[in-house]
Amino acid sequence: MNAQKVLSDLKRRFPNEPEYHQAVAEVLGTIEEAYNEHPEFDRYNLIERLCIPDRVFSFRVTWVDDKGQVQTNMGYRIQHNNAIGPYKGGIRFHSSVNLSILKFLAFEQTFKNSLTTLPMGGGKGGSDFSPRGKSDAEIMRFCQAFIAELWRHIGPQTDVPAGDIGVGGREVGYMYGMYKKMARENTGTFTGKGLEFGGSLIRPEATGYGNVYFLLEMLKTRNIDIKGKVVAVSGSGNVAQYTVQKLISLGAKVITMSDSNGYIYDPDGIDEEKLAYIFELKNLYRGRIREYAEKYGCKYVEGARPWNEKCDIAMPSATQNEIDGDDARALLANGCFAVSEGANMPSTPEAIEEFINAKILYAPGKAANAGGVSVSGLEMTQNSIKLSWTKEEVDARLKQIMFDIHTQCVKYGTQSDGYVNYVKGANVAGFMKVAKAMMAQGVL
């Protein structure tokens, strides 16, 4: 395989999809050596088959707002690869959603799901609809209209969606209710469901908790204790909230959180009482993070990200490409020695290069944030066997999965000088499992 040639061909065939090209380039650059050790892969044109989604659904979503006005949005579902199990991946509702972003997410999801060791393929979906500022009734009508088109293409053994940015328990509930009505079945077709109708304990917490569990495994490799460490977290949604919750419980000091308008810097640290306010502010009142600064009298920086603040550890938990090269250099200059990604692809290629050249602990999202989809996989299992596990059982399984993902990254990513390149480790480990499954199943 010639990685540059493959990437050039994809850019020619799928122009104007920069996020998709970025995700593919990052993976190809790290698996090329391992790929070329298997000449049989080329005979099966494996790399092209792995980069291009199995199928892409796009459709118009028409719904009526509270004023009686007819609104239209675009809806999408990318079914990327199902070599090791049903397509599995979240649905994102955000004004930025387009094919490029969803193709990158579905591509990343394929490797992330492979790393979990659970039988799940990769997929992703969404719409350029934004729930922000909409009433519950408008969100319900949109979700129902979205699923009225998508329901034919999903199912417990086919494609199992979940939540993502803009899609929480409320939206999943509305979509699942419509799916159940259209398909006339009550099965585990969605994950992230309410506990009353098949959801799993710890699913809301899973991505944030899993990221911290992965961070702890990385810190162990250098005999570093998390207690007392200063942590900068971006975002203030589900992933960030539970990342901060777990960090506080372990004695770390979290100094930042953010949203799309700016970030807060609290030098005293966010404690349990302050975090409870953020949970209420974001989940109940859908407020902005600046209100935290107003309440607690700390610094708020409009239109900026928190990476210029001095910290030991950075945990980007907002969105893609939120840490660029300048941000990475600022983090390193301020003594940051570990970055663990809660969001999908939050670091640009230039930032990743800075982290790896500095030989800090750097965990890419496909490894560090795999806890969310791992517990989604455990939810699928509980639905299949018609049983619910306790919080302790699910948490123990999550810890073991994150430990196993870290072990795979170390196995495939350890360099001759002993430095663990977690990007290479995660990509090669995820790729090899999918590739071998595709080879075993023939040319399809």
KEPANU-393711 format. One record per residue: residue in one letter; x, y, z of N, C-alpha, C in turn. Coordinates in steps of 0.02 Angstrom, whole numbers, plus 50000, padded with zeros to 5 digits. Example, Ala and Ser with C-alpha at 12.3 -4.5 7.8 and 13.67 -1.06 7.14 Angstrom:
A506604971650390506154977550390506604983550390S506424988850354506844994750357506455000250394
END
This chain:
M500424994050000500005000050000500445006250000N500275010949957500575017549959500055022349988A500165024450050499665028350086499485034850049Q499985038150022499855044449987499435043449924K499575037949889499185036449828498455035049845V498355031049898497665029449919497295035849939L497635040149977497315046250000497165050949941S497625051549894497515055749835496915053449795D496845046849789496285044149752495625045549787L495625044949854495015046349892494825053749886K495325058149887495185065349880494895066949811R495135063249760494865064349693494145061949688R494005056249718493335053349713492835056549759F493075059049816492635062149866492905069049885P492855073849840493135080549853492725084249906N493025089449934492685093849982492445090250044E492835085250067492665081750129493295081550173P493505087450199494145087950234494195083750298E493665083350337493695079450399493795071950384Y493445069650332493515062650311494225061350287H494495065750247495185064950222495675064950280Q495565069350329496015069850387496015063350427A495425060550439495375054350478495715048550442V495615048050376495915042650338496675043450337A496915049650327497635050850324497975048950389E497655050450445497945048950511498015041450521V497515037650498497555030350506498045027250456L498005029250393498445026350343499185027450359G499335033350386500025034850402500325030450456T499895027450497500155023350552500095015850539I499665013750493499575006450481499965004050419E500275008650382500585006750318501085001050326E501505001550377502014996450389501704989650403A501204989550449500874983250467500494980450407Y500184984850369499794982650310500254979250259N500834982150247501284979550196501624972950216E501554971050279501794964450300501324958850278H500744960850251500244955950229500074957150155P500464954450110500344955550038499654953250015E499354948550052498684946150033498164951650040F498294956650083497824962150090497744965950024D498304967049989498284970749926497904966849873R497974960349872497624956249822496864956949829Y496644958149891495934958949905495724966349905N496194970849885496074978049885495764980249951L496044977750005495744978550070495704985850092I496224989750079496244996450107495705000850077E495585000250012495055004349982494375002150007R494274995750015493634993250040493514995450112L494064996250149493994998250219493885005850226C494135009750180494065017050184493385019550160I493095016050111492465018350082491875015050117P491375018850140490815015850176490435010750134D490145005750168489725000850134489145004350099R488825008950133488275012750103488165019250141V487875024050106487725030550135486995032350119F486605033550170485915035750161485875043250174S485555046950129485425054050142484695055350123F484375059650162483655060650151483445067350180R482885069950155482595076150181482155074450241V482205078750292481775078050351481325084150355T480675083150349480195088650351479785088350415W479755093950451479395094050515479065100950524V478615101350572478235107550583478425110450651D478625116950651478815120050715478195122350753D478305125450811477745127350855477315132950826K477595136450776477205141850745476815139350684G476845132850672476495129950615476875130550550Q477505132850553477915133450493478255126750477V478265125050413478585118850391479335120150385Q479735115950417480465116450415480765110250381T481335111150350481675105450319482405105250342N482635099150353483345097850369483565091850328M484225090650329484485084650297484635079350351G484505073150334484655067550378485135062750343Y485565059450382486065054950354486155048850399R486355043250369486615037550406487175034350364I487765033850394488345030750361488435023850391Q488345018750350488485011850372489165010050343H489685010550386490365010350361490625003250351N490604999250404490894992450399490564987950451N490334982050429490024977450476490374970650477A491034970650466491404964350464491384960650530I491374964250586491404960850651490754961350691G490234964450662489594964850697489144969950665P488534970850691488064975850663488384982850664Y488194987050617488424993950619488224997050685K488685000850715488555003750781488885010550785G488495015550803488755022250809488205027250821G488385033050848487895037850870487565041850814I487065045750835486725050550792486865057450820R487085062050777487265068850798486775073850768F486495078150811486075083650787486445090250801H486695093350748487065099550755487085103050687S487085109650688487065113450626487675112150581S488225109750610488835108550571488825101750535V488335097550548488335090750520488305090750444N488775087150414488775086050342489075079150328L489105077250265489355070650248490075069550268S490485074650261491195073950278491285072150351I490945075850395491005074650467490745067750485L490175065850457489895059250474490315053550446K490615054450387491045049150360491675048350401F491955053950425492535053450470492355049850534L491775051550563491555048550625491425041050617A491115039150561490965032050549491605028150537F492085031150502492735027950491493095026850558E493125032050600493435031450666493065026250708Q492405026250703491995021750744492155014450729T492305012950667492465006050648493065003450687F493585007550693494185005350730494065005550805K493705010650828493555011150900493165005050923N492655003150885492244997350904492644990950902S493094990450854493544984650850493964984150913L494214989850938494644989750997494274987351060T493624988351063493244986351123493234978851133T493384975051082493344967651079492624965151075L492134969751074491434967851069491234967150995P490734963050978490554961950907490134967650879M490474973150862490114978950835490494981850775G490134983150721490424986550664490394994150675G490554997950622490575005250629490055008850587G489725013750616489255017950580489175024550615K488825029150584488685035650614488115038950576G487755043350609487205046750575487075053550605G486585057050577486415063450606486035067950559S485995074250580485625079350543485905086150559D485815090950513486015097850526485485101550567F485015097950596484525100650644484875101950710S484755107650742485035109150807484485109450860P484525105350913484015105650965484035112151006R484595115651002484675121751043484135126851026G483785129151077483265134151068482595131351045K482545124751036481915121651014481525119251075S480875119051069480455116451123480465108851122D480255105751177480225098451180479775095751124A479225099251111478755096951060479075097150990E479455102450977479805102950912480325097450904I480695096250958481205090950956480875084150945M480315082950979479955076650970479725075850897R479435081050869479195080450800479765079450751F480325082850764480895081750719481145074450725C481245072050786481495065150796481035060050762Q480385061150767479905056550737479965056850660A480045062750633480105063450560480765060350536F481295061050575481945058250558481905050550555I481595047550605481555040250608481045037550559A480535041550541480055039250491480405037350425E480965040550411481355038850351481875033550365L482195033850425482775029550438482595022550462W482005021450489481855015350525481955008950484R481855009450418481925003550375482635000850372H483115005150388483815003350378484185001450443I483825001250499484134999650563483774993750596G484094990750645483804985050680484324981950725P484114977750773484584975150824485154970950796Q485054967850737485584963950706485864967350643T485624973450630485824976950568486224983150582D485924987750619486234994250633485924996950696V486334998350746486095000450812486345007450828P485935012650818486155019550832486155020950907A486445026650924486465029050994486475036750992G486655039851046486695047151049487385049751030D487425056251022488065059651008487925067051025I488315071550998488195078751011487485080550991G487125083751037486445085851023485915080451031V486135074451046485675068851054485815065451121G485375066551169485425063451235484845058651246G484705057351310484175052651327483495054751301R483355061251301482705063651276482615061951202E483125063651161483085062551089483075055051073V483485051051108483485043851097482795040951113G482485043351168481825040951186481305042451131Y481315048551104480835050251051480965046050989M481595045050971481755041150911481575033850921Y481725031150979481565024150991480805022950992G480435027751021479705027051022479425026750952M479685030950907479445030850837479665024550801Y480285022350814480525016150783480085010250803K479935009850868479525004350894478835004250861K478565010150850477905010650818477935008450744M478445010850708478505009350637478685002050625A479174999450664479414992650653478984987350687R478554989550732478104985050770478504979750806E479044981950839479444977350879479754981150937N479904977650990480214980651049480874977151062T481404979651029482064976451033482594981651048G483204979351057483754983751073484054987351014T483634990750975483874993950914484255000450928F484095003850983484465009751003484825008251069T485395011451080485695011451147485705018451174G485805018951240485715025451273484985026551290K484595021051293483885021551309483795022951383G483195024951403483035025951473483055019251510L483195019651575483235013451616482565009851618E482025013651608481355010551611481205006151550F481575007151495481415003151435482045000451401G482464997351442483024993551413483704996851416G483755002751447484405006051452484855002751503S485495004451499485985001451545486215006651597L486315004351658486635008551707487335010451683I487555016351701488215019251684488275021151611R487755020451569487845022551500487965030051494P487595034451530487745041551524488465043251546E488705039751597489365041151624489935038151584A489775033251540490285028751515490855031951476T490715036751432491255039751393491735043551438G491465047651483491895051451529492275046951576Y491925042151607492255037551653492795033551616G492615030951557493095026851519493715030651501N493635037151484494215041251467494685041851528V494395042851586494805043351647495145036651662Y494785031051652495085024551664495685023351618F495615025551555496165024851507496755029251529L496605035351549497125039951573497505036851631L497145033751678497475030651735497965025151714E497775021251663498225016051638498845019151607M498765024651570499345028151542499805030751598L499515033851649499905036651703500305031251740K500005025351745500355019751779501015018051744T501035018851678501645017051642502225021651662R502075027351692502605031951716502565033051791N502205028651825502145028951898501915035851923I501405038551889501135045151907500455044151940D500345047451996499705047252032499265053052008I498635051751996498165056951972498005061952027K498065059952090497865064152146498265070652146G497915076252149498235082752153498435085652086K498355081852032498545084551967498035089551942V498275094651907497845099951880497635098051810V496975097951798496705095451735496285100851701A496425102051636496015106451595495545102151553V494905103251560494395099551523494015104451478S493905102651416493475106751373492795103451366G492305107451347491625104951341491265105551408S490605104851406490205104751467489585100451456G489615096251406489065091551393489175085051430N488845079951407488865073451441489565070951455V489995070751404490675067951411491065071951462A491065078551454491455082851500491195082351571Q490535082351580490255082151647490485076051686Y490445070151654490625064051690491385062951694T491755065951647492475065951654492675069751717V492385075651725492525079751784492305076351848Q491715073251846491465069751905491955064351929K492195060351882492665054951900493335057851923L493575063051890494205066151910494165068851982I493615072151999493525074852066493545069252118S493205063752102493175058052149493865054952161L494325055952113495005053152119495505058152147G495265064152164495695069052196496065073752149A495875073752084496185078352037495855085252044K496185090352019495925097252022495755099551951V495115100151936494885102351870494785109851871I495115113351823495105120651825494715123851768T494535120051716494185123051659493615118651634M493105121851605492605118651564492395123951512S492055121851459491895126551406491255124751370D491025129351328490505127651278490675131551215S490215131651168490375134651102490485142151106N490305145351163490395152651169491045154651203G491345150251243491955151951279492095147051335Y492575148751379492745144151433492805147751500I492725143951554492825146651621493475143851649Y493815148051689494425145951723494325147151797D494305141751836494195142051908494825139751943P495255144351966495895142351997495815138352061D495235138952094495115135152155494905127952140G494735126552077494525119852058493775119052061I493505115052017492785113452016492675107752065D492295109052118492155103752167491465100652153E491255096152196490625092552185490025097252184E490035102252228489475107052231489435111152166K490015113452142490035117452081489835113152020L490055106852021489885102351965489125101051964A488825100452024488095099452027487745105351995Y488005111352004487715117251972487765116751896I488345114351871488445113551799487965108351770F487865102851806487375097751784486695100951777E486485104851827485835108151825485795113351769L486325117451764486355122751714486295119951643K486665114651629486695111951561486135107151545N485965102751592485485097451577484765099551588L484655104151636483965106051652483775112751618Y484225117651623484055124351599484365125851530R484795121351505485125122351440485465129151437G485795130951493486125137451498486825137451468R487175143151475487845143951448488355143951504I488965141751490489465140751542489675147351574R489575153051540489755159551570489365160851634E488765157651641488365158651701488715155751762Y489145150751752489545147951806490025153351832A490365156751785490835162051804490485167651841E489875169351820489495174551853489305172451925K489135166151933488925163751999489505163152047Y490075160552023490635159052068491205164152063G491115169452023491605174852021492285172951994C492305168551944492945166551915492995169251844K493575168051812493705170751746493295167151692Y493035171051645492695168351586493005171651525V493205167551476493505170251415493055168751356E492785173951327492315173351271492675171151208G492365166551171492615164651105493295161351104A493485158151159494155155051162494095148051191R494665144351185494715137651213495215137651270P495185132751315495565133351378496295131151376W496575130251317497235126951313497825131451329N497705137851343498255142251365498325142451440E497875139051476497915138851549498425133451570K498785134851623499295130251647498965124051677C499175118151655498885111851680499385106151673D499265100751710499665094651704499385090151650I498725090051645498375085351600497825089151562A497755087751498497215090651458496755085051434M496095086251440495605081351418495085084751373P495235085551308494765088651262494145084351254S493565087251270492945083351272492375087051238A492545091251188492025095251155491885092751084T492345094151038492205092550968492845091650928Q492785090250863493385088950822493805095250811N494465094250806494945099550789494925105450836E494825104250901494815109750949495515111350977I496005107050964496695108450984497115108850920D497365114850903497785115450844498525115550865G498965116750818499675116650833499875121750885D499605127750881499755133050930499515131051000D498915128051003498645125751067499105120351097A499325115751055499765110351078500415113151106R500705117951070501335120851094501235124651160A500655127851167500495131351229500435126451287L500095120951276500025115751327500705113151349L501125111551300501785108851316502215113951353A502185120251332502575125451365502365126451437N501725125051452501465125751520501535119451562G501895114451536502045108551576501555102851570C501105103051522500625097451513501005091151492F500895085651527501255079551511500795073851488A500135075151486499665069951463499065073151431V498845070351375498235072451340497825066151326S497215066051350496775060251338496115062851310E495935060451251495395063451212494715060351228G494255064651251493565062451262493135063551201A493325068351159492965069751097493265065551040N492935065750982493185062250923493635066950883M494265064850873494755068550833494805075950854P494875077450919494905084450940495575087850925S496095083950909496755086850895496895086650820T497155092150794497335092350723497975088250712P498125086450649498745082750636499365086350662E499385092950657499965096750682500025096150758A499455096350793499455095650866499695088750886I499445083550851499655076650867500405075850857E500665078750804501385078350791501785081650848E501545087350873501875090650929501875086150991F501315083151006501275078851066501745072851061I501745069651003502155063650995502895065350994N503075070850961503775072950960504025074651030A503575077251072503765078951140503755072751186K503515067151158503485060851194503075061251259I502535065151257502075065151314501585059351306L501205058051358500675053051354500105056051314Y499955053051256499425055751213498975050051190A498345050351211497855045151194497355047751144P497325044951082496825047051033496125044951053G495635048651028494945047351047494705040251034K494935037250978494675030550962494845025451016A495365026951057495535022551113495245025251178A495385031651193495205034451258494465035451268N494085036951214493365038151225492935032251204A493235026351199492855020351179492405017651234G492425020651293492005018251348491265019051333G491085024351297490375025351282490085019851240V490415018351184490165013051141490255006251173S490735005551218490814999151254490204997651296V489965002651333489375001451375488745000951331S488755004251272488205003051224488204995751203G488794992951191488834985851175488584981451232L488734983451293488494979751351487734980551358E487464986351339486744987351338486414982651287M486724981951229486474977351178486444970151205T486974968251242486994961551271486434960651322Q486344965551365485804965051416485124964651382N485014968451328484384968151292484274961151262S484814958251236484764951651204484574946151253I484864946551314484724941351363484154943151410K483844949151397483264951451435483414951851511L484024954351527484234955251596484574961951603S484584964551665484954970751679485494969351731W486094971751717486654971051765486664976851813T486974975851871487024981251921487544986351898K487524992151930488004997451916488714994851925E488824991051978489494988451993489724983551939E489264979351914489444974651861489634978251797V489244983151777489384986851716490034990751722D490134993951780490754997851790491364993351788A491314987451818491884982751817492044980551746R491524979251707491634977251637491944982951597L491714989151610491984994951576492724995751593K492904995151656493614995751676494034990451641Q493774984351636494154979051604494254980351529I493724982851497493774984451425494294989951413M494284995251454494775000651446495474998151460F495554993751508496204990551522496444986651462D495984982751432496164978651374496354982951314I495984988551304496154993051248496844995951259H496994997951320497665000551335498204995351321T498064989151340498554983751329498694982851254Q498164983051213498254982451141498664988251113C498524994351137498905000151114499644999551130V499794997151190500494996151210500824990851167K500454985451154500724979951113500934982251044Y500494986051011500624988050942500964994950935G500994998750990501255005550985501925006851018T502205001851052502845002951086503415003451036Q503795008951039504345010050994504995007251022S505515007150983506165004251003506455007751064D506295014351073506565017951130506125017351192G505585013351187505135012151243504535016751246Y504535022151206503965026751204503365023251172V502785024051203502175021051176501815026151132N501795024751067501415028951020500705026151019Y500265029151059499585026551066499185027351003V499355032250961499005033250898499125027150853K499755025350844499935019550804499645013150835G499725012450900499485006450933498735005350924A498345010750933497615010150926497425008650854N497745012150806497565011150736497735004150712V498325001850728498534995150704498114989750737A498004990250803497604985150837496894984950809G496584990850801495894990950774495864988550703F496354990550663496374988650592496454981150583M496924978150619497074971050608496474966550620K496074968050670495484963950684494974964450628V494844970650605494354971650551494624968450486A495264969550472495554966950410495514959350407K495684956050461495664948750462494954946150455A494474949650485493774947650478493544948350404M493744953850373493564954950303493884949650258M494504947950271494844942850231494494936050237A494294934450298493974927950310493294927350276Q492964933050263492294932950235492274933850160G492864934650129492904935050056492754942050030V492724942649964492624949149932491874950349928L491644955549964490924957049967490804964249948
END
